[in-house]
Amino acid sequence: MFAERDTIGIRSVRNVVFEDADYDYAWTLWSNSTLGFLCYFLSSGKQQRGRGSGSKASLESMSTLDVRQISNESLAKAELIFNDLKHQKMLMI
């Protein structure tokens, strides 16, 4: 999780840890895209209507972007984009 202060997280947030911290920004951007959200939602459990909860097993088998295949230049751009967007308010409908 990207947070201003250290956090311990919550039960419903699974940790994804990469060998290289440069991957975090690109994966976080992709995961928050429409396609990333749909991949998560389709592979998560639906105990509550309209909500998905992912287990460790579902996270390990979920279709996702392979950030290890991204060039260093693209990883640097992803970090810049992430930093530009991180304080933007999301539209809540």
DRENKENU-179193 format. One record per residue (C-alpha): residue number from 1; residue in one letter; x, y, z. Coordinates in steps of 0.02 Angstrom, whole numbers. Example, Ala and Ser with C-alpha at 12.3 -4.5 7.8 and 13.67 -1.06 7.14 Angstrom:
<tidrens>
<tidren 1 a <615 -225 390>>
<tidren 2 s <684 -53 357>>
</tidrens>
This chain:
<tidrens>
<tidren 1 m <0 0 0>>
<tidren 2 f <59 174 -38>>
<tidren 3 a <26 281 115>>
<tidren 4 e <99 440 187>>
<tidren 5 r <130 349 352>>
<tidren 6 d <173 168 391>>
<tidren 7 t <17 60 401>>
<tidren 8 i <-22 -118 450>>
<tidren 9 g <-157 -138 317>>
<tidren 10 i <-326 -220 332>>
<tidren 11 r <-391 -397 315>>
<tidren 12 s <-461 -375 140>>
<tidren 13 v <-300 -307 64>>
<tidren 14 r <-177 -440 9>>
<tidren 15 n <7 -395 0>>
<tidren 16 v <96 -403 -165>>
<tidren 17 v <283 -395 -146>>
<tidren 18 f <400 -383 -295>>
<tidren 19 e <586 -419 -295>>
<tidren 20 d <614 -246 -368>>
<tidren 21 a <518 -99 -291>>
<tidren 22 d <517 -12 -462>>
<tidren 23 y <378 -133 -513>>
<tidren 24 d <259 -68 -379>>
<tidren 25 y <208 89 -472>>
<tidren 26 a <172 5 -640>>
<tidren 27 w <75 -137 -558>>
<tidren 28 t <-25 -19 -449>>
<tidren 29 l <-72 89 -599>>
<tidren 30 w <-123 -64 -700>>
<tidren 31 s <-220 -140 -555>>
<tidren 32 n <-320 21 -538>>
<tidren 33 s <-360 28 -724>>
<tidren 34 t <-524 -38 -792>>
<tidren 35 l <-444 -199 -854>>
<tidren 36 g <-349 -226 -692>>
<tidren 37 f <-506 -198 -589>>
<tidren 38 l <-606 -319 -697>>
<tidren 39 c <-473 -455 -683>>
<tidren 40 y <-476 -437 -494>>
<tidren 41 f <-665 -431 -481>>
<tidren 42 l <-691 -584 -592>>
<tidren 43 s <-567 -689 -493>>
<tidren 44 s <-623 -636 -319>>
<tidren 45 g <-753 -712 -205>>
<tidren 46 k <-922 -624 -192>>
<tidren 47 q <-983 -645 -14>>
<tidren 48 q <-1070 -476 -25>>
<tidren 49 r <-1165 -412 -177>>
<tidren 50 g <-1056 -297 -281>>
<tidren 51 r <-898 -329 -180>>
<tidren 52 g <-755 -445 -209>>
<tidren 53 s <-632 -516 -84>>
<tidren 54 g <-474 -598 -147>>
<tidren 55 s <-386 -742 -64>>
<tidren 56 k <-201 -779 -78>>
<tidren 57 a <-241 -922 -196>>
<tidren 58 s <-350 -814 -309>>
<tidren 59 l <-216 -679 -312>>
<tidren 60 e <-85 -805 -365>>
<tidren 61 s <-192 -865 -512>>
<tidren 62 m <-266 -697 -564>>
<tidren 63 s <-228 -631 -737>>
<tidren 64 t <-119 -477 -718>>
<tidren 65 l <13 -371 -801>>
<tidren 66 d <186 -451 -797>>
<tidren 67 v <284 -299 -741>>
<tidren 68 r <448 -394 -758>>
<tidren 69 q <430 -375 -947>>
<tidren 70 i <421 -183 -942>>
<tidren 71 s <574 -81 -991>>
<tidren 72 n <663 26 -862>>
<tidren 73 e <609 181 -958>>
<tidren 74 s <426 130 -947>>
<tidren 75 l <444 88 -762>>
<tidren 76 a <513 264 -732>>
<tidren 77 k <367 339 -830>>
<tidren 78 a <244 236 -727>>
<tidren 79 e <317 309 -567>>
<tidren 80 l <297 486 -635>>
<tidren 81 i <117 451 -688>>
<tidren 82 f <79 373 -518>>
<tidren 83 n <148 526 -428>>
<tidren 84 d <45 642 -539>>
<tidren 85 l <-115 546 -503>>
<tidren 86 k <-96 495 -321>>
<tidren 87 h <-183 649 -249>>
<tidren 88 q <-325 655 -376>>
<tidren 89 k <-498 626 -307>>
<tidren 90 m <-594 480 -380>>
<tidren 91 l <-768 507 -447>>
<tidren 92 m <-893 421 -334>>
<tidren 93 i <-1059 383 -414>>
</tidrens>
